[in-house]
């Protein structure tokens, strides 16, 4: 049997991807011999796990085999990974809130697993730079959805339950996870030696869209730190396009910060007004 060059393997791969549904009794799609989820529908956490299993197997045996963001044949697979359609089941208000919250949490965990596949901490230049950055910005969106669902669930609890130490610890852990992810997302902007310029420029534009929704949920101290870092990038990043995107993002975050501070300073509705100090002279 003649040896097939890598160039010929890609058409073969997409052929398996397209005809797999009709050719196989199980209805599964295959990518380079590994079963993957249907890319024509929204993915669940189980679908992400199936993809992770396939890509982990490929990554051990084939170099440069992971789906590319703009790949001629593999692009549709990657685009399904980061499709907005995947969020719709989590945002379906007719589904049980707790189930949606758990699903968002599981998907976020799977996205982190994919990040480990796409990001090579030992590489001087990232082999999947565009894909790793795309997954990071997509993870920010998932984290924001998870936090929105967490807050929505929190509001369904009685005040006594909200003060429960276990509940409070859970909320603190959620804020800590969101803070860590946001900080890591900004770290990537500074890795100019590891990522291509055009990839960082696109990433900074995506970041400017994703960050405000998550920023509002961060602890006050962390919001201040994020503002300082965004301002630093807006002033000092070596790429003018990135500076421009961060310059556009900065006032949006500043307005959110000011609005949150105003709300925290406002008196709680229904609370008794503090007694006024009577400075009048005592009656004789």
C-alpha positions as a Markdown table, in Angstrom:
| # | Residue | x | y | z |
|---|---|---|---|---|
| 1 | Unk | 0.0 | 0.0 | 0.0 |
| 2 | Unk | 1.5 | 3.4 | -1.0 |
| 3 | Unk | 2.4 | 5.8 | 1.8 |
| 4 | Unk | 0.0 | 8.8 | 2.0 |
| 5 | Unk | 1.5 | 12.2 | 2.6 |
| 6 | Unk | 0.2 | 14.4 | 5.3 |
| 7 | Unk | -1.2 | 16.7 | 2.6 |
| 8 | Unk | -3.4 | 13.8 | 1.4 |
| 9 | Unk | -4.5 | 12.8 | 4.9 |
| 10 | Unk | -6.5 | 16.0 | 5.4 |
| 11 | Unk | -9.0 | 15.4 | 2.5 |
| 12 | Unk | -9.2 | 11.8 | 3.8 |
| 13 | Unk | -10.0 | 13.2 | 7.2 |
| 14 | Unk | -12.7 | 15.4 | 6.0 |
| 15 | Unk | -14.1 | 12.6 | 3.9 |
| 16 | Unk | -14.4 | 10.5 | 7.0 |
| 17 | Unk | -16.0 | 13.4 | 8.8 |
| 18 | Unk | -18.7 | 14.0 | 6.1 |
| 19 | Unk | -19.6 | 10.4 | 5.2 |
| 20 | Unk | -19.3 | 8.9 | 8.6 |
| 21 | Unk | -22.9 | 9.4 | 9.5 |
| 22 | Unk | -24.3 | 7.5 | 6.6 |
| 23 | Unk | -21.5 | 4.9 | 6.4 |
| 24 | Unk | -21.6 | 3.8 | 10.1 |
| 25 | Unk | -24.6 | 2.1 | 11.7 |
| 26 | Unk | -23.8 | 4.0 | 14.9 |
| 27 | Unk | -24.2 | 7.3 | 13.2 |
| 28 | Unk | -20.9 | 8.6 | 14.7 |
| 29 | Unk | -18.6 | 11.0 | 13.0 |
| 30 | Unk | -14.9 | 10.3 | 12.8 |
| 31 | Unk | -11.9 | 12.6 | 12.6 |
| 32 | Unk | -8.6 | 10.9 | 11.7 |
| 33 | Unk | -10.0 | 7.6 | 12.9 |
| 34 | Unk | -11.3 | 9.0 | 16.2 |
| 35 | Unk | -15.1 | 9.3 | 17.0 |
| 36 | Unk | -16.2 | 12.9 | 17.6 |
| 37 | Unk | -19.6 | 14.6 | 18.3 |
| 38 | Unk | -21.9 | 15.8 | 15.5 |
| 39 | Unk | -20.7 | 19.3 | 14.6 |
| 40 | Unk | -24.1 | 20.2 | 13.1 |
| 41 | Unk | -25.8 | 20.6 | 16.6 |
| 42 | Unk | -25.0 | 22.3 | 19.9 |
| 43 | Unk | -22.6 | 20.5 | 22.1 |
| 44 | Unk | -23.1 | 19.5 | 25.7 |
| 45 | Unk | -20.4 | 18.7 | 28.3 |
| 46 | Unk | -20.6 | 15.1 | 27.3 |
| 47 | Unk | -19.9 | 16.1 | 23.7 |
| 48 | Unk | -16.9 | 18.1 | 24.8 |
| 49 | Unk | -15.6 | 15.1 | 26.7 |
| 50 | Unk | -15.9 | 12.9 | 23.6 |
| 51 | Unk | -13.9 | 15.4 | 21.6 |
| 52 | Unk | -11.3 | 15.6 | 24.3 |
| 53 | Unk | -10.9 | 11.9 | 24.4 |
| 54 | Unk | -10.4 | 11.9 | 20.6 |
| 55 | Unk | -7.9 | 14.8 | 20.5 |
| 56 | Unk | -5.9 | 13.4 | 23.4 |
| 57 | Unk | -5.5 | 10.1 | 21.5 |
| 58 | Unk | -4.5 | 11.9 | 18.3 |
| 59 | Unk | -2.1 | 14.2 | 20.1 |
| 60 | Unk | -0.1 | 11.3 | 21.4 |
| 61 | Unk | 0.4 | 9.7 | 18.0 |
| 62 | Unk | 0.3 | 12.6 | 15.4 |
| 63 | Unk | 2.0 | 16.0 | 15.3 |
| 64 | Unk | 0.0 | 19.1 | 14.4 |
| 65 | Unk | -3.3 | 17.1 | 14.2 |
| 66 | Unk | -5.6 | 19.3 | 16.4 |
| 67 | Unk | -8.4 | 21.2 | 14.6 |
| 68 | Unk | -7.4 | 24.7 | 13.5 |
| 69 | Unk | -9.4 | 27.8 | 13.9 |
| 70 | Unk | -9.3 | 28.7 | 10.2 |
| 71 | Unk | -8.3 | 25.3 | 8.8 |
| 72 | Unk | -9.7 | 24.5 | 5.4 |
| 73 | Unk | -11.0 | 21.1 | 6.6 |
| 74 | Unk | -10.8 | 21.2 | 10.3 |
| 75 | Unk | -12.1 | 24.8 | 10.8 |
| 76 | Unk | -15.8 | 23.6 | 11.2 |
| 77 | Unk | -14.8 | 21.3 | 14.1 |
| 78 | Unk | -13.0 | 24.2 | 15.9 |
| 79 | Unk | -15.8 | 26.6 | 15.2 |
| 80 | Unk | -18.3 | 24.2 | 16.8 |
| 81 | Unk | -16.0 | 24.1 | 19.9 |
| 82 | Unk | -16.4 | 27.9 | 20.3 |
| 83 | Unk | -19.9 | 28.3 | 18.9 |
| 84 | Unk | -22.4 | 30.6 | 20.7 |
| 85 | Unk | -25.0 | 28.0 | 20.0 |
| 86 | Unk | -23.5 | 25.8 | 22.6 |
| 87 | Unk | -24.6 | 28.3 | 25.3 |
| 88 | Unk | -28.3 | 28.2 | 24.4 |
| 89 | Unk | -29.3 | 25.2 | 26.5 |
| 90 | Unk | -27.7 | 26.8 | 29.5 |
| 91 | Unk | -29.7 | 29.9 | 29.0 |
| 92 | Unk | -33.0 | 28.2 | 28.4 |
| 93 | Unk | -35.2 | 29.6 | 31.2 |
| 94 | Unk | -37.7 | 26.7 | 30.9 |
| 95 | Unk | -35.0 | 24.2 | 32.0 |
| 96 | Unk | -34.3 | 23.7 | 35.7 |
| 97 | Unk | -31.9 | 26.3 | 36.9 |
| 98 | Unk | -29.7 | 24.0 | 38.9 |
| 99 | Unk | -29.3 | 21.6 | 35.9 |
| 100 | Unk | -28.3 | 24.6 | 33.7 |
| 101 | Unk | -25.8 | 25.8 | 36.4 |
| 102 | Unk | -24.2 | 22.3 | 36.7 |
| 103 | Unk | -24.0 | 22.0 | 32.9 |
| 104 | Unk | -22.2 | 25.4 | 32.6 |
| 105 | Unk | -19.8 | 24.3 | 35.3 |
| 106 | Unk | -19.0 | 21.1 | 33.5 |
| 107 | Unk | -18.6 | 22.8 | 30.1 |
| 108 | Unk | -16.2 | 25.3 | 31.7 |
| 109 | Unk | -14.1 | 22.4 | 33.1 |
| 110 | Unk | -14.0 | 20.7 | 29.7 |
| 111 | Unk | -12.8 | 24.0 | 28.1 |
| 112 | Unk | -10.0 | 24.1 | 30.5 |
| 113 | Unk | -9.0 | 20.5 | 29.4 |
| 114 | Unk | -9.0 | 21.6 | 25.8 |
| 115 | Unk | -6.8 | 24.6 | 26.7 |
| 116 | Unk | -4.3 | 22.2 | 28.1 |
| 117 | Unk | -4.2 | 20.4 | 24.8 |
| 118 | Unk | -3.9 | 23.5 | 22.7 |
| 119 | Unk | -1.4 | 25.5 | 24.9 |
| 120 | Unk | 2.2 | 24.2 | 25.1 |
| 121 | Unk | 3.8 | 25.8 | 28.1 |
| 122 | Unk | 7.3 | 24.6 | 26.9 |
| 123 | Unk | 7.1 | 26.1 | 23.4 |
| 124 | Unk | 8.9 | 29.3 | 22.5 |
| 125 | Unk | 6.2 | 30.0 | 19.9 |
| 126 | Unk | 2.7 | 28.5 | 20.5 |
| 127 | Unk | 1.9 | 25.9 | 17.7 |
| 128 | Unk | -1.8 | 26.5 | 18.2 |
| 129 | Unk | -1.7 | 30.2 | 19.2 |
| 130 | Unk | -4.9 | 31.4 | 17.5 |
| 131 | Unk | -6.8 | 28.4 | 18.8 |
| 132 | Unk | -5.6 | 28.7 | 22.4 |
| 133 | Unk | -6.5 | 32.4 | 22.5 |
| 134 | Unk | -9.9 | 31.7 | 21.0 |
| 135 | Unk | -10.6 | 29.0 | 23.6 |
| 136 | Unk | -9.6 | 31.5 | 26.4 |
| 137 | Unk | -12.0 | 34.2 | 25.2 |
| 138 | Unk | -14.7 | 31.6 | 24.8 |
| 139 | Unk | -14.0 | 30.4 | 28.4 |
| 140 | Unk | -14.5 | 33.9 | 29.7 |
| 141 | Unk | -18.0 | 33.9 | 28.1 |
| 142 | Unk | -18.8 | 30.5 | 29.7 |
| 143 | Unk | -17.5 | 31.8 | 33.1 |
| 144 | Unk | -19.8 | 34.8 | 32.8 |
| 145 | Unk | -22.8 | 32.6 | 32.0 |
| 146 | Unk | -22.0 | 30.3 | 34.9 |
| 147 | Unk | -21.7 | 33.3 | 37.3 |
| 148 | Unk | -25.0 | 34.7 | 36.1 |
| 149 | Unk | -26.7 | 31.4 | 36.7 |
| 150 | Unk | -25.0 | 31.2 | 40.2 |
| 151 | Unk | -26.3 | 34.7 | 41.1 |
| 152 | Unk | -29.7 | 33.7 | 39.8 |
| 153 | Unk | -29.7 | 30.6 | 41.9 |
| 154 | Unk | -28.5 | 32.6 | 44.9 |
| 155 | Unk | -31.4 | 35.0 | 44.6 |
| 156 | Unk | -33.8 | 32.1 | 44.9 |
| 157 | Unk | -32.5 | 31.2 | 48.4 |
| 158 | Unk | -34.0 | 32.6 | 51.6 |
| 159 | Unk | -31.9 | 35.2 | 53.4 |
| 160 | Unk | -31.1 | 32.7 | 56.2 |
| 161 | Unk | -29.8 | 30.2 | 53.6 |
| 162 | Unk | -27.7 | 32.9 | 51.9 |
| 163 | Unk | -26.0 | 33.5 | 55.2 |
| 164 | Unk | -25.2 | 29.8 | 55.5 |
| 165 | Unk | -21.4 | 29.4 | 55.8 |
| 166 | Unk | -21.4 | 26.7 | 53.1 |
| 167 | Unk | -23.3 | 28.9 | 50.7 |
| 168 | Unk | -21.1 | 31.8 | 51.4 |
| 169 | Unk | -18.0 | 29.7 | 50.8 |
| 170 | Unk | -19.4 | 28.5 | 47.5 |
| 171 | Unk | -20.0 | 32.0 | 46.3 |
| 172 | Unk | -16.5 | 33.1 | 47.4 |
| 173 | Unk | -15.0 | 30.2 | 45.5 |
| 174 | Unk | -17.0 | 31.1 | 42.4 |
| 175 | Unk | -15.6 | 34.7 | 42.6 |
| 176 | Unk | -12.1 | 33.4 | 43.1 |
| 177 | Unk | -12.4 | 31.2 | 40.0 |
| 178 | Unk | -13.7 | 34.0 | 37.9 |
| 179 | Unk | -10.9 | 36.3 | 39.2 |
| 180 | Unk | -8.2 | 33.7 | 38.3 |
| 181 | Unk | -9.6 | 33.2 | 34.8 |
| 182 | Unk | -9.8 | 36.9 | 34.1 |
| 183 | Unk | -6.3 | 37.4 | 35.4 |
| 184 | Unk | -5.0 | 34.6 | 33.2 |
| 185 | Unk | -6.8 | 36.0 | 30.2 |
| 186 | Unk | -5.0 | 39.3 | 30.6 |
| 187 | Unk | -1.7 | 37.5 | 31.1 |
| 188 | Unk | -2.0 | 36.2 | 27.5 |
| 189 | Unk | -2.0 | 39.7 | 26.2 |
| 190 | Unk | 1.6 | 40.2 | 27.4 |
| 191 | Unk | 3.0 | 37.0 | 25.8 |
| 192 | Unk | 4.1 | 38.7 | 22.6 |
| 193 | Unk | 7.0 | 36.3 | 22.1 |
| 194 | Unk | 4.7 | 33.2 | 22.1 |
| 195 | Unk | 1.8 | 34.4 | 20.0 |
| 196 | Unk | 1.6 | 35.9 | 16.5 |
| 197 | Unk | 0.8 | 39.5 | 16.4 |
| 198 | Unk | -2.5 | 39.1 | 14.4 |
| 199 | Unk | -3.7 | 36.5 | 16.9 |
| 200 | Unk | -3.1 | 38.8 | 19.8 |
| 201 | Unk | -4.8 | 41.7 | 18.1 |
| 202 | Unk | -7.9 | 39.5 | 17.4 |
| 203 | Unk | -7.8 | 38.2 | 20.9 |
| 204 | Unk | -7.7 | 41.7 | 22.4 |
| 205 | Unk | -10.8 | 42.6 | 20.4 |
| 206 | Unk | -12.6 | 39.5 | 21.7 |
| 207 | Unk | -11.4 | 40.3 | 25.2 |
| 208 | Unk | -12.8 | 43.8 | 25.1 |
| 209 | Unk | -16.2 | 42.2 | 24.3 |
| 210 | Unk | -16.2 | 39.4 | 26.8 |
| 211 | Unk | -14.6 | 41.0 | 29.9 |
| 212 | Unk | -17.4 | 43.5 | 30.9 |
| 213 | Unk | -20.0 | 40.8 | 31.6 |
| 214 | Unk | -17.6 | 39.0 | 33.9 |
| 215 | Unk | -16.0 | 42.1 | 35.4 |
| 216 | Unk | -19.1 | 43.1 | 37.2 |
| 217 | Unk | -19.0 | 39.9 | 39.3 |
| 218 | Unk | -15.4 | 40.2 | 40.5 |
| 219 | Unk | -14.6 | 41.3 | 44.0 |
| 220 | Unk | -13.9 | 45.0 | 44.5 |
| 221 | Unk | -10.2 | 44.5 | 45.1 |
| 222 | Unk | -9.8 | 42.4 | 41.9 |
| 223 | Unk | -11.8 | 44.9 | 39.8 |
| 224 | Unk | -9.3 | 47.6 | 40.8 |
| 225 | Unk | -6.4 | 45.3 | 39.8 |
| 226 | Unk | -8.0 | 44.5 | 36.5 |
| 227 | Unk | -8.6 | 48.2 | 35.8 |
| 228 | Unk | -4.9 | 49.0 | 36.5 |
| 229 | Unk | -3.8 | 46.2 | 34.2 |
| 230 | Unk | -6.1 | 47.2 | 31.3 |
| 231 | Unk | -4.9 | 50.8 | 31.6 |
| 232 | Unk | -1.3 | 49.6 | 31.5 |
| 233 | Unk | -2.0 | 47.7 | 28.3 |
| 234 | Unk | -3.8 | 50.7 | 26.9 |
| 235 | Unk | -0.8 | 52.8 | 27.4 |
| 236 | Unk | 2.2 | 50.5 | 27.1 |
| 237 | Unk | 1.4 | 47.4 | 25.0 |
| 238 | Unk | 3.8 | 47.1 | 22.0 |
| 239 | Unk | 1.0 | 46.7 | 19.5 |
| 240 | Unk | -1.0 | 49.8 | 18.7 |
| 241 | Unk | -4.1 | 47.7 | 17.8 |
| 242 | Unk | -4.1 | 46.1 | 21.2 |
| 243 | Unk | -3.6 | 49.5 | 22.8 |
| 244 | Unk | -6.6 | 50.7 | 20.9 |
| 245 | Unk | -8.8 | 47.8 | 22.0 |
| 246 | Unk | -7.8 | 48.2 | 25.6 |
| 247 | Unk | -8.3 | 51.9 | 25.4 |
| 248 | Unk | -11.9 | 51.3 | 24.2 |
| 249 | Unk | -12.4 | 48.7 | 27.0 |
| 250 | Unk | -11.1 | 50.9 | 29.8 |
| 251 | Unk | -14.0 | 53.4 | 30.1 |
| 252 | Unk | -16.5 | 50.6 | 29.9 |
| 253 | Unk | -14.9 | 48.9 | 32.9 |
| 254 | Unk | -14.6 | 52.2 | 34.7 |
| 255 | Unk | -18.3 | 52.9 | 34.3 |
| 256 | Unk | -19.1 | 49.4 | 35.7 |
| 257 | Unk | -16.8 | 50.0 | 38.6 |
| 258 | Unk | -18.4 | 53.4 | 39.4 |
| 259 | Unk | -21.9 | 52.0 | 39.1 |
| 260 | Unk | -21.1 | 49.1 | 41.5 |
| 261 | Unk | -19.6 | 51.5 | 44.0 |
| 262 | Unk | -22.7 | 53.7 | 43.8 |
| 263 | Unk | -25.0 | 50.7 | 44.4 |
| 264 | Unk | -22.9 | 49.5 | 47.4 |
| 265 | Unk | -23.0 | 53.0 | 48.9 |
| 266 | Unk | -26.7 | 53.4 | 48.5 |
| 267 | Unk | -28.9 | 52.6 | 51.6 |
| 268 | Unk | -30.7 | 49.3 | 51.6 |
| 269 | Unk | -34.3 | 49.6 | 50.6 |
| 270 | Unk | -36.6 | 48.9 | 53.5 |
| 271 | Unk | -33.9 | 49.4 | 56.1 |
| 272 | Unk | -34.7 | 51.8 | 59.0 |
| 273 | Unk | -33.1 | 55.2 | 58.6 |
| 274 | Unk | -30.4 | 56.0 | 61.1 |
| 275 | Unk | -31.5 | 58.3 | 63.9 |
| 276 | Unk | -30.6 | 61.9 | 63.4 |
| 277 | Unk | -28.4 | 63.7 | 66.0 |
| 278 | Unk | -30.5 | 66.2 | 68.0 |
| 279 | Unk | -28.4 | 69.3 | 68.5 |
| 280 | Unk | -31.2 | 71.5 | 69.9 |
| 281 | Unk | -30.8 | 73.1 | 73.3 |
| 282 | Unk | -32.5 | 71.0 | 76.1 |
| 283 | Unk | -35.8 | 72.2 | 77.4 |
| 284 | Unk | -35.9 | 73.9 | 80.8 |
